[in-house]
Amino acid sequence: MTTDSLIKTTHERMQKSIEAYQRELGSIRAGVANASILDRVNVTYYGVPTPLNQIASITVPEARMLLITPYDKGSLADIEKALLQSEVGITPANDGNVIRLIVPALTKERRVELVKQVGKEQENAKVSLRNIRRDVLDTIKKQVKEGELTEDDFKAYEKDIQQVIDDYTKKIDTITADKEKEILE
């Protein structure tokens, strides 16, 4: 693998880390209804664990309400059971046709907890970036040992890779600041 293609691959891997971080943050409740908080809910549908969004439509009719309309009315009880067992932390209201989830307003203490959780996720994302950097630098070091690159080339690539890391770290910091602002409002 050429070093330029290695750097391109590094960009792609880091972008995937950023996207994974954004998905993690999307599952953190910020006091407003967001369908992504239900992404991890699996419903046992005819004996098979199935993601909720595949067996029901999820809409946001109001700022603090999620409306879950199953495609098959017979699965309503299964969806309700899955929501009760999930980590969503919201009790579903079943009226026989749809399920409503009312997102409660956050207390100050809960907001502080969520900001701490965002901080942990931020650190995990940064660790992911550092692991990618380590892998790439190890690959380039192997190329130096095998005589494919010189030490000067290694130093130049190391500097380039550090710049890439710095750019993606800034993206993570920006995303984190936005999420913290959303939580604290």
C-alpha positions in Angstrom: 0.0 0.0 0.0 1.4 3.4 -1.0 1.8 6.0 1.7 -0.6 8.4 -0.1 -3.3 5.7 -0.2 -2.6 5.0 3.4 -3.3 8.6 4.3 -6.5 8.5 2.2 -7.6 5.4 4.1 -6.7 7.2 7.3 -9.1 10.0 6.4 -11.9 7.5 5.6 -11.4 5.6 8.9 -11.4 8.9 10.9 -14.5 10.0 9.1 -16.2 6.7 10.1 -15.1 7.4 13.7 -16.7 10.8 13.6 -20.0 9.3 12.2 -20.0 6.7 14.9 -19.5 9.4 17.5 -22.4 11.4 16.1 -24.7 8.3 16.2 -23.7 7.8 19.9 -24.6 11.4 20.7 -27.9 11.0 18.8 -28.9 8.3 21.2 -28.5 10.6 24.2 -31.8 12.2 25.2 -31.6 16.0 25.4 -35.1 16.8 26.6 -36.6 16.9 23.1 -38.1 14.1 21.1 -35.7 12.6 18.6 -36.4 9.3 16.8 -32.8 8.3 17.0 -33.1 7.5 20.7 -35.1 4.4 19.6 -32.4 3.2 17.2 -31.1 0.6 19.6 -34.5 -0.8 20.5 -35.1 -4.3 19.2 -38.5 -5.9 19.2 -39.0 -9.7 19.3 -41.2 -10.0 16.2 -42.3 -13.5 15.4 -39.4 -14.8 17.4 -36.7 -12.7 15.7 -35.1 -9.6 17.2 -36.0 -6.8 14.8 -35.1 -3.1 15.0 -38.1 -1.0 16.0 -37.8 1.3 13.0 -38.3 -1.7 10.6 -41.7 -2.8 12.1 -43.2 0.6 12.9 -43.1 4.2 11.7 -41.7 6.7 14.2 -42.8 10.3 14.0 -42.4 13.4 16.1 -45.8 15.2 16.2 -44.8 17.5 19.0 -41.5 18.8 20.4 -41.6 16.3 23.3 -43.5 13.4 21.9 -42.7 10.4 19.8 -45.5 8.5 18.0 -44.9 4.9 17.1 -47.3 3.4 14.6 -46.8 -0.3 14.0 -47.2 -1.6 10.5 -48.8 -4.7 12.0 -51.2 -3.9 14.8 -50.6 -7.4 16.3 -47.1 -6.3 17.2 -48.2 -3.4 19.4 -47.8 -5.4 22.7 -44.4 -6.7 21.6 -43.2 -3.1 20.8 -44.5 -1.9 24.2 -42.7 -4.7 26.0 -39.5 -3.9 24.1 -39.7 -0.3 25.1 -40.3 -1.1 28.7 -37.2 -3.4 28.7 -35.0 -0.9 26.8 -32.6 1.7 28.2 -34.8 4.5 26.8 -36.2 5.3 30.2 -39.6 6.5 29.0 -42.8 4.7 29.9 -44.9 4.0 26.7 -48.6 5.0 26.5 -50.5 2.4 24.4 -54.0 3.4 23.2 -54.6 0.2 21.1 -53.5 1.7 17.8 -50.3 3.6 18.5 -47.7 4.1 21.2 -46.9 7.5 22.5 -43.6 8.3 24.3 -43.7 11.6 26.2 -40.1 12.8 26.7 -39.9 14.4 30.1 -38.2 17.7 30.7 -34.7 17.3 32.1 -33.8 18.3 35.6 -30.6 20.2 36.2 -29.0 17.1 37.7 -29.9 15.0 34.7 -28.5 17.6 32.4 -25.2 17.5 34.2 -25.2 13.7 34.0 -25.8 13.9 30.3 -23.0 16.4 29.8 -20.7 14.0 31.6 -21.8 11.1 29.4 -21.1 13.3 26.3 -17.6 13.9 27.7 -17.0 10.2 28.0 -18.2 9.6 24.5 -15.9 12.4 23.3 -12.9 10.8 25.0 -13.8 7.4 23.4 -14.0 9.1 20.0 -10.6 10.7 20.5 -9.1 7.4 21.6 -10.4 5.9 18.4 -8.6 8.6 16.4 -5.4 8.0 18.3 -5.6 4.2 17.7 -6.0 4.9 13.9 -2.9 7.2 14.1 -0.9 4.5 15.8 -1.9 1.9 13.3 -0.9 4.1 10.4 2.4 5.1 11.9 3.2 1.5 12.6 2.5 0.7 8.9 4.8 3.5 7.8 7.5 2.4 10.3 7.4 -1.1 8.7 7.9 0.6 5.3 11.0 2.4 6.7 12.4 -0.8 8.1 11.9 -2.6 4.8 13.7 0.2 3.0 10.7 1.5 1.1 10.9 4.9 2.8 13.6 7.0 4.4 13.5 8.4 7.9 12.9 11.9 6.4 9.9 10.6 4.5 8.6 9.1 7.8 9.0 12.4 9.6 7.1 14.2 6.8 4.2 11.6 6.8 4.1 11.7 10.6 3.6 15.4 10.5 0.9 15.1 7.8 -0.9 12.4 9.9 -0.7 14.6 13.0 -2.3 17.4 11.1 -5.2 15.1 10.0 -5.6 14.0 13.7 -5.7 17.6 14.8 -8.4 18.4 12.2 -10.6 15.5 13.2 -10.1 16.3 16.9 -11.4 19.8 16.3 -14.4 18.3 14.5 -15.1 16.2 17.6 -14.7 19.2 19.9 -17.2 21.2 17.8 -19.7 18.4 17.7 -19.4 18.0 21.5 -19.8 21.7 22.2 -23.0 21.7 20.1 -24.4 18.7 21.9 -23.6 20.2 25.3 -25.2 23.4 24.4 -28.3 21.5 23.2 -28.5 19.6 26.5 -28.0 22.6 28.8 -30.6 24.7 27.0 
